[in-house]
Amino acid sequence: MSAVAQAPATERSRPAERMREPRWRRRDRWWGVFFLAPQLLGLLVFLVGPLGFAVVLSFMRWDGLGDADWVGFANFRTLLTDPSFGRAVWNTVKIGLITVPGGLVPALLLALALHGVRGRTAYRVIYFLPVVTSSVAVSVIWQMILGGGADGILNGTVQDLFGVTLPSWLEDPTWVVPAIAVVTVWSSLGLNVVIFLAGLSTIPPSLLEAARIDGAGPWQLLRSIILPMLSPTVFFTLVVSVISSFQAFDLIYVLVNPNHNEGAQTIVYKVYQQGFREFRFGLSSAAALILLLLTLVVTAVQFKAQKRFVHYES
């Protein structure tokens, strides 16, 4: 009976204990809120707020000046039945299918070749330079290289040396996506190399040395030790590369002029075209929401599949 009688008293004493919380702890809590407030406010104003507004706007018809009319799912029906938007979705998927494996495999091979090499810091800087170079500058340089006819450096050189006429890489709808993929892979290769080098540095050298003593060859080391221990890094670069390929815009816009070449139009370009060229902000928001859902679905599939090939040390 005494234990039962004391239980309510114990429960009543807990609020009093919380009220007697030390002043320094309350002060630290408020300081934490103070330092987090700018970041949380910026997140609310520049991310959550615009995202919510875009979701609402995707169900409206609005030109940016007049009254907004609620149209329900009409914007989504318009986009999903538009052949040009379907081509933009397919172009986005094609760019991702080429740039993701085309960027990760060479980056992994380069990282393996550079790992343990003396002076690899200099190589990191060299390979990383395209990443920090302005995408506009990269696009202009590659525009000069891949330009059609004799004006392009590549086409003109091949034609002068071998008499072979190459296609117009940036004008031909058949070749424009591979050309965009080559430039994208080149410009992002250094970032993936640096990430893979960081991942390789976490593999214990003693483990590799023990495997060599047991008679493991280079292929066995790669398949049985390096790739399994590097799988979290591979998964991270895979997710980031897929998302980046879906969001590609500035490099494509400067390199090719998608307004006159439907073969280079992507979902992001459709967002820009509908919103800032034709002032159809409802359609633009609907296209952006479709891109968001596509990215979320692909990323969710990747996270689901990573249980099969990603091996964590724990």
Buried (B, 14 or more C-beta within 10 A) or exposed (E): EEEEEEEEEEEEEEEEEEEEEEEEEEEEEEEEEEEEEEEEEEEEEEEEEEEEEBBEBBBBBBEEEEEBEEBEEBBBEBBEEBEEBEBBBEBBBBBBBBBBEBBBEBBBEBBBEBBEEEEBEEBBEEBBEBBEEEBEEBBEBBBEBBBBEEEBBBBBEBBEEEEEEBEBBBBBEEBBBBBBBBBBBBBBBBBBBBBBBEBBEEBEEEEBEEBEEEEBEEEBBBEEBBBBBBBBBBBBBBBBBBBBBBBBBBBBBBBBEBEEBBBBBBBBBBBBBBBEEEEBBBBBBBBBBBBBEBBEEBBEEBEEEBEEEBEEEE
